[in-house]
Amino acid sequence: MLFPHLTLDERSMIGPMRAVGFSVRQSAVNLGRAPSTVSRELHRSTDNSSGYAGYWAQLKTRLAPTLAPYRETQFKARP
């Protein structure tokens, strides 16, 4: 079974749905996704100060592979 990543359009719809009061489950049904997918997306990409922004979540997803080598050196355990 193939589980493709959320698209920018899907991410752009999550924020407004949450703003008008949709639950995670209702948002998932509207997107045709599993509730756990929407829940994880909100957990990973919600900022405490400004809430969820689909554009920034998409950008973060696209940049993650290019930033991986820097993360490895940044978080190495120090002796």
Buried (B, 14 or more C-beta within 10 A) or exposed (E): EEEEEBEBEBBBBBBEBBEEEBEBEBBBBBBEBEBEBBBEBBEEBBEEEEEBBBEEBBEEBEEEEEEEEEEEEEEEEEE
